[in-house]
Structures are given as C-alpha cells and as structure tokens.
Amino acid sequence: MSKAPNLKRRLFFLSIGSFLVSTAPLFLCVVANWEKYVKTPGDAVSLSLGGMLVLLFLVLKVLGKLKMPSRIVFYGAVFAMAYFLKALLSDLVLLSGMALLGETVDFIFFQRAIRKTKENVLIGKTADATAAQVEEVVKKYIGRV
C-alpha cells in the first residue's frame, strides 16, 4: 500500500525551491561583483543599509503587510533604496537580466507544479469537508455510522 502524498509539505518545498531558483542568478551576480560594489567602507555601509531596507520591504510584502499610505511615502522609499544602492545601479542592466533569468527558470520549472499542488490541496480540503457533512447528515437520520 503506497503512502498518500503530503501535499502541504510538497507545496512548502516547491515554494522554497521556486524562491531559491528565482533569486539565485541575481545573488550570484552580486557576489561575483562584490569587490566592485564595495570599493570603500562607505560603499559597504550604504549597500548594507540599502539591503536591509530592501529586505524589510520584501518581508512586509511576503507577510501581506506592505501598504503604502501615499505616493509621497512610496517615492521616499524608492529614493532611499536608490540612494543606498547606487553602487548596484551602475549594473542595472546586468542585474535585471539576472532577475529575468531567475524568474524565467522559476516559471518554467516551478510555477505549474505549485499551481497544481495548490489545486490538489484545495480539492482535498473540499472532499474532507463534504465527507464530514455527509457523515453528519447520516448520523442525524440513521443514528450511527
């Protein structure tokens, strides 16, 4: 007898793999050019502050808590990120190309599997709920199951 697949675990690992594959080319590009970006200690501090700001916005977005109250705040955040990450802006074409590569690989290899697994999880939840409701009705009219 084969074991039923754990769809939630599969979805978790597919999502992690998707994130890693989509960010790996960009990360590798930044690591390869790190010496170029941190020529002075000031560049390193600026890059660190910009990275923390980007990480903060990324975490807020993932948690669903990123809500910009106005365009002034949005443009202020964009300005701060551009100011702190100006060492990276010189390679914007290369970095955006790496981001595009990562997203393309993610789309080809992960997004369909993630979508199918989410559908299967939803189908399983619906089937469980329907079975529970049918069992309640049978108990009500027959008395035992």
C-alpha positions in Angstrom: 0.0 0.0 0.0 1.5 3.3 -1.1 1.6 6.3 1.2 -0.6 9.3 0.2 1.5 12.3 -0.8 1.7 15.1 1.7 0.6 17.9 -0.5 1.3 20.7 2.0 4.8 19.6 2.5 5.3 19.3 -1.3 3.9 22.8 -1.7 6.2 24.1 1.0 9.3 22.7 -0.7 8.2 23.8 -4.1 7.7 27.3 -2.9 11.2 27.3 -1.3 12.7 25.9 -4.4 10.9 28.5 -6.5 12.2 31.3 -4.4 15.8 30.0 -4.5 15.8 29.4 -8.2 14.3 32.8 -8.9 16.8 34.7 -6.7 20.0 32.6 -7.4 21.2 34.3 -10.6 20.8 37.7 -9.1 22.5 36.7 -5.9 25.4 35.0 -7.8 25.8 38.1 -9.9 26.1 40.4 -6.8 28.5 38.0 -5.1 30.7 37.8 -8.3 30.9 41.6 -8.5 31.0 42.3 -4.7 34.5 43.9 -4.8 33.3 46.3 -7.5 30.3 47.4 -5.3 32.2 47.9 -2.0 35.3 49.8 -3.1 35.2 52.0 0.1 33.9 51.3 3.6 31.2 54.0 2.9 30.0 51.9 0.0 29.8 48.8 2.2 27.8 50.7 4.8 25.5 52.2 2.2 25.0 48.9 0.5 24.2 47.2 3.8 21.6 49.9 4.7 20.0 49.6 1.3 20.0 45.8 1.6 18.3 45.9 5.0 15.7 48.3 3.6 15.0 46.0 0.6 14.8 43.0 3.0 12.4 44.9 5.2 10.1 45.6 2.2 10.4 42.1 1.0 9.4 40.6 4.4 6.5 43.0 4.6 5.3 42.1 1.2 5.6 38.4 1.9 3.6 38.8 5.1 1.0 40.9 3.3 1.6 43.9 5.5 3.1 46.2 2.8 0.6 49.1 2.3 2.0 52.4 1.2 -0.1 55.2 2.7 0.6 57.7 -0.1 2.7 58.3 -3.1 5.0 60.5 -1.1 5.9 57.6 1.2 6.3 55.3 -1.9 8.7 57.7 -3.7 10.5 58.4 -0.4 11.2 54.6 -0.1 12.2 54.4 -3.7 14.6 57.4 -3.3 16.1 55.8 -0.1 16.7 52.5 -1.8 18.2 54.1 -4.9 20.4 56.3 -2.7 21.7 53.4 -0.6 22.0 51.0 -3.5 23.6 53.4 -6.0 26.7 51.2 -6.3 24.4 48.5 -7.8 22.6 50.9 -10.1 25.6 51.0 -12.5 24.9 47.3 -13.3 21.2 47.6 -13.5 21.0 46.0 -17.0 23.1 43.0 -15.8 21.2 42.7 -12.6 17.8 43.0 -14.2 18.8 40.4 -16.8 19.8 38.0 -14.0 16.4 38.6 -12.3 14.7 37.9 -15.6 16.7 34.7 -16.0 15.7 33.6 -12.5 12.0 34.3 -13.0 12.0 32.5 -16.3 13.6 29.4 -14.8 11.1 29.6 -11.9 8.2 29.9 -14.3 9.3 27.0 -16.5 10.1 24.5 -13.7 8.1 25.5 -10.6 5.0 27.6 -11.2 2.9 24.9 -12.9 3.8 22.4 -10.2 2.9 24.9 -7.4 -0.4 25.7 -9.1 -1.3 22.0 -9.5 -0.3 21.3 -5.9 -2.4 24.2 -4.6 -5.4 22.9 -6.6 -4.9 19.4 -5.2 -4.7 20.8 -1.6 -8.0 22.7 -2.2 -9.6 19.6 -3.7 -8.6 17.5 -0.7 -10.0 20.1 1.7 -13.3 20.3 -0.2 -13.5 16.5 -0.2 -12.9 16.3 3.5 -15.5 18.9 4.2 -18.0 17.2 2.0 -17.4 13.8 3.7 -17.8 15.3 7.1 -21.1 17.0 6.2 -22.4 13.7 4.7 -21.4 11.8 7.8 -23.3 14.4 10.0 -26.4 14.0 7.9 -26.2 10.2 8.0 -25.7 10.3 11.8 -28.7 12.6 12.2 -31.1 10.4 10.2 -29.8 6.9 10.9 -28.2 7.4 14.3 -24.8 5.8 13.8 -22.2 5.4 11.1 
